[in-house]
Every structure is written in structure tokens, then in C-alpha cells.
């Protein structure tokens, strides 16, 4: 799952760059760029939060399974 999240984050960063480029080349109005950029930043924040949650959950599961193996052994 982590690898897919890395790919998603990379894709979001690429979209962010493409929006910047489109604005700089005058393909996008500044107002439209601002709205789209805000959305991309929000998606990146959500991805970051999701990755953190996945890592925390994985650590908790590892700790629980480690406790079980110590208690059982």
C-alpha cells in the first residue's frame, strides 16, 4: 500500500508543477491556477495524513504481535 501512496504523491506533485507551468505560459488565468493549486495542496495534505495513519497502524499491529509472541514464548 505504501508504494501506491508514494506514486499518488508523486502524481500530485507533477500536477502541481504542470499547473505552475500552465500559469507561467499563460494557459491558465491566475485565479483559476490559484483555485486548482489549492485543491492539489489539499490532496497532498490528505495523502500525507493517510500515509501517517497507515504507518501508525502498522506500528501498532507490530507492537501487538510482538507482545503476543513474547507472552507466548
MDTraj code that builds the backbone (N, CA, C; nanometers):
import mdtraj as md
import numpy as np

residues = "UNK UNK UNK UNK UNK UNK UNK UNK UNK UNK UNK UNK UNK UNK UNK UNK UNK UNK UNK UNK UNK UNK UNK UNK UNK UNK UNK UNK UNK UNK UNK UNK UNK UNK UNK UNK UNK UNK UNK UNK UNK UNK UNK UNK UNK UNK UNK UNK UNK UNK UNK UNK UNK UNK UNK UNK UNK UNK UNK UNK UNK UNK UNK UNK UNK UNK UNK UNK UNK UNK UNK UNK UNK".split()
xyz = np.array([
    [0.0826, -0.1191, 0.0000],
    [0.0000, 0.0000, 0.0000],
    [0.0869, 0.1253, 0.0000],
    [0.1969, 0.1233, 0.0708],
    [0.2843, 0.2403, 0.0807],
    [0.3377, 0.2847, -0.0534],
    [0.3728, 0.1893, -0.1387],
    [0.4275, 0.2232, -0.2697],
    [0.3230, 0.2980, -0.3536],
    [0.1976, 0.2539, -0.3452],
    [0.0913, 0.3213, -0.4193],
    [0.0723, 0.4642, -0.3703],
    [0.0885, 0.4839, -0.2410],
    [0.0748, 0.6179, -0.1851],
    [0.1895, 0.7072, -0.2326],
    [0.3096, 0.6516, -0.2422],
    [0.4236, 0.7280, -0.2942],
    [0.3982, 0.7691, -0.4386],
    [0.3431, 0.6775, -0.5162],
    [0.3117, 0.7080, -0.6562],
    [0.2056, 0.8178, -0.6631],
    [0.1038, 0.8075, -0.5785],
    [-0.0017, 0.9098, -0.5758],
    [0.0555, 1.0462, -0.5391],
    [0.1456, 1.0484, -0.4419],
    [0.2065, 1.1755, -0.4017],
    [0.2913, 1.2321, -0.5158],
    [0.3643, 1.1459, -0.5830],
    [0.4438, 1.1906, -0.6975],
    [0.3558, 1.2473, -0.8074],
    [0.2433, 1.1825, -0.8319],
    [0.1495, 1.2303, -0.9334],
    [0.0908, 1.3653, -0.8940],
    [0.0570, 1.3807, -0.7677],
    [0.0034, 1.5095, -0.7212],
    [0.1080, 1.6198, -0.7365],
    [0.2322, 1.5880, -0.7076],
    [0.3391, 1.6873, -0.7244],
    [0.3580, 1.7226, -0.8713],
    [0.3430, 1.6242, -0.9580],
    [0.3542, 1.6501, -1.1009],
    [0.2408, 1.7409, -1.1487],
    [0.1209, 1.7170, -1.1005],
    [0.0071, 1.8030, -1.1352],
    [0.0342, 1.9455, -1.0865],
    [0.0882, 1.9559, -0.9661],
    [0.1213, 2.0873, -0.9102],
    [0.2185, 2.1623, -1.0020],
    [0.3197, 2.0907, -1.0493],
    [0.4181, 2.1514, -1.1402],
    [0.3529, 2.1898, -1.2729],
    [0.2695, 2.1010, -1.3270],
    [0.2048, 2.1289, -1.4556],
    [0.1129, 2.2508, -1.4465],
    [0.0466, 2.2654, -1.3329],
    [-0.0373, 2.3840, -1.3132],
    [0.0476, 2.5113, -1.3116],
    [0.1595, 2.5048, -1.2422],
    [0.2505, 2.6198, -1.2358],
    [0.3009, 2.6555, -1.3758],
    [0.3380, 2.5538, -1.4498],
    [0.3866, 2.5759, -1.5857],
    [0.2768, 2.6361, -1.6744],
    [0.1565, 2.5816, -1.6637],
    [0.0444, 2.6335, -1.7430],
    [0.0167, 2.7803, -1.7093],
    [0.0276, 2.8133, -1.5818],
    [0.0084, 2.9531, -1.5417],
    [0.1187, 3.0410, -1.5989],
    [0.2426, 2.9960, -1.5854],
    [0.3557, 3.0758, -1.6334],
    [0.3531, 3.0959, -1.7848],
    [0.2966, 2.9978, -1.8568],
    [0.2869, 3.0088, -2.0029],
    [0.1546, 3.0736, -2.0469],
    [0.0808, 3.1246, -1.9490],
    [-0.0462, 3.1938, -1.9736],
    [-0.1543, 3.1048, -2.0347],
    [-0.1504, 2.9758, -2.0038],
    [-0.2582, 2.8860, -2.0426],
    [-0.3692, 2.8868, -1.9369],
    [-0.3346, 2.9309, -1.8167],
    [-0.4302, 2.9389, -1.7060],
    [-0.4298, 3.0800, -1.6496],
    [-0.5479, 3.1293, -1.6211],
    [-0.5573, 3.2588, -1.5530],
    [-0.5115, 3.2400, -1.4084],
    [-0.4609, 3.3464, -1.3499],
    [-0.4093, 3.3394, -1.2128],
    [-0.5157, 3.2912, -1.1146],
    [-0.6399, 3.3348, -1.1319],
    [-0.7480, 3.2952, -1.0408],
    [-0.7760, 3.1450, -1.0519],
    [-0.7798, 3.0939, -1.1750],
    [-0.8039, 2.9511, -1.1958],
    [-0.6869, 2.8695, -1.1409],
    [-0.5642, 2.9174, -1.1653],
    [-0.4462, 2.8499, -1.1108],
    [-0.4547, 2.8417, -0.9588],
    [-0.4913, 2.9519, -0.8969],
    [-0.4982, 2.9565, -0.7514],
    [-0.5980, 2.8538, -0.6970],
    [-0.7140, 2.8458, -0.7600],
    [-0.8170, 2.7510, -0.7152],
    [-0.7687, 2.6070, -0.7320],
    [-0.7116, 2.5754, -0.8475],
    [-0.6643, 2.4392, -0.8727],
    [-0.5454, 2.4038, -0.7844],
    [-0.4562, 2.4986, -0.7656],
    [-0.3396, 2.4756, -0.6808],
    [-0.3819, 2.4465, -0.5371],
    [-0.4801, 2.5203, -0.4889],
    [-0.5318, 2.4972, -0.3540],
    [-0.5859, 2.3552, -0.3411],
    [-0.6549, 2.3083, -0.4441],
    [-0.7094, 2.1729, -0.4412],
    [-0.5987, 2.0673, -0.4404],
    [-0.4952, 2.0896, -0.5212],
    [-0.3836, 1.9940, -0.5256],
    [-0.3126, 1.9904, -0.3903],
    [-0.2926, 2.1049, -0.3304],
    [-0.2271, 2.1105, -0.1993],
    [-0.3101, 2.0348, -0.0963],
    [-0.4412, 2.0489, -0.1031],
    [-0.5290, 1.9768, -0.0105],
    [-0.5194, 1.8255, -0.0324],
    [-0.5148, 1.7831, -0.1562],
    [-0.4994, 1.6397, -0.1861],
    [-0.3668, 1.5883, -0.1294],
    [-0.2601, 1.6661, -0.1460],
    [-0.1297, 1.6251, -0.0922],
    [-0.1331, 1.6162, 0.0600],
    [-0.2032, 1.7085, 0.1244],
    [-0.2179, 1.7018, 0.2708],
    [-0.2930, 1.5763, 0.3124],
    [-0.3996, 1.5453, 0.2390],
    [-0.4775, 1.4251, 0.2708],
    [-0.3944, 1.2992, 0.2509],
    [-0.3168, 1.2951, 0.1435],
    [-0.2293, 1.1797, 0.1194],
    [-0.1272, 1.1645, 0.2314],
    [-0.0682, 1.2756, 0.2732],
    [0.0300, 1.2727, 0.3811],
    [-0.0323, 1.2210, 0.5102],
    [-0.1514, 1.2688, 0.5419],
    [-0.2204, 1.2241, 0.6635],
    [-0.2534, 1.0753, 0.6548],
    [-0.2947, 1.0296, 0.5380],
    [-0.3288, 0.8886, 0.5202],
    [-0.2049, 0.8005, 0.5357],
    [-0.0931, 0.8430, 0.4779],
    [0.0317, 0.7667, 0.4911],
    [0.0730, 0.7580, 0.6375],
    [0.0632, 0.8684, 0.7098],
    [0.0965, 0.8671, 0.8534],
    [0.0075, 0.7698, 0.9294],
    [-0.1218, 0.7715, 0.8974],
    [-0.2147, 0.6804, 0.9640],
    [-0.1790, 0.5357, 0.9347],
    [-0.1487, 0.5070, 0.8096],
    [-0.1101, 0.3706, 0.7735],
    [0.0146, 0.3274, 0.8497],
    [0.1129, 0.4158, 0.8594],
    [0.2362, 0.3831, 0.9327],
    [0.2092, 0.3604, 1.0803],
    [0.1275, 0.4490, 1.1388],
    [0.0938, 0.4335, 1.2811],
    [0.0209, 0.3025, 1.3065],
    [-0.0749, 0.2699, 1.2203],
    [-0.1494, 0.1446, 1.2351],
    [-0.0567, 0.0241, 1.2218],
    [0.0361, 0.0316, 1.1286],
    [0.1313, -0.0790, 1.1082],
    [0.2204, -0.0947, 1.2312],
    [0.2648, 0.0170, 1.2884],
    [0.3478, 0.0099, 1.4093],
    [0.2709, -0.0507, 1.5258],
    [0.1446, -0.0105, 1.5398],
    [0.0620, -0.0650, 1.6477],
    [0.0428, -0.2155, 1.6309],
    [0.0147, -0.2588, 1.5076],
    [-0.0017, -0.4027, 1.4829],
    [0.1269, -0.4780, 1.5118],
    [0.2399, -0.4200, 1.4749],
    [0.3690, -0.4849, 1.5006],
    [0.3950, -0.4958, 1.6502],
    [0.3629, -0.3904, 1.7219],
    [0.3840, -0.3917, 1.8667],
    [0.2950, -0.4959, 1.9329],
    [0.1713, -0.5049, 1.8877],
    [0.0781, -0.6030, 1.9458],
    [0.1242, -0.7448, 1.9146],
    [0.1641, -0.7702, 1.7908],
    [0.2085, -0.9052, 1.7564],
    [0.3395, -0.9385, 1.8267],
    [0.4239, -0.8385, 1.8507],
    [0.5480, -0.8608, 1.9264],
    [0.5195, -0.8969, 2.0700],
    [0.4208, -0.8322, 2.1282],
    [0.3816, -0.8623, 2.2671],
    [0.3240, -1.0040, 2.2760],
    [0.2478, -1.0433, 2.1779],
    [0.1890, -1.1767, 2.1785],
    [0.2971, -1.2846, 2.1683],
    [0.3966, -1.2601, 2.0832],
    [0.5000, -1.3620, 2.0667],
    [0.5874, -1.3716, 2.1925],
    [0.6101, -1.2606, 2.2608],
    [0.6868, -1.2619, 2.3856],
    [0.6057, -1.3340, 2.4946],
    [0.4774, -1.3039, 2.5020],
    [0.3917, -1.3653, 2.6032],
    [0.3744, -1.5138, 2.5753],
    [0.3714, -1.5498, 2.4476],
    [0.3511, -1.6904, 2.4137],
    [0.4792, -1.7718, 2.4183],
    [0.5926, -1.7051, 2.4205],
    [0.7182, -1.7790, 2.4113],
    [0.7897, -1.7823, 2.5340],
])
top = md.Topology()
chain = top.add_chain()
for i, resn in enumerate(residues, 1):
    res = top.add_residue(resn, chain, resSeq=i)
    for name in ("N", "CA", "C"):
        top.add_atom(name, md.element.get_by_symbol(name[0]), res)
traj = md.Trajectory(xyz[None], top)
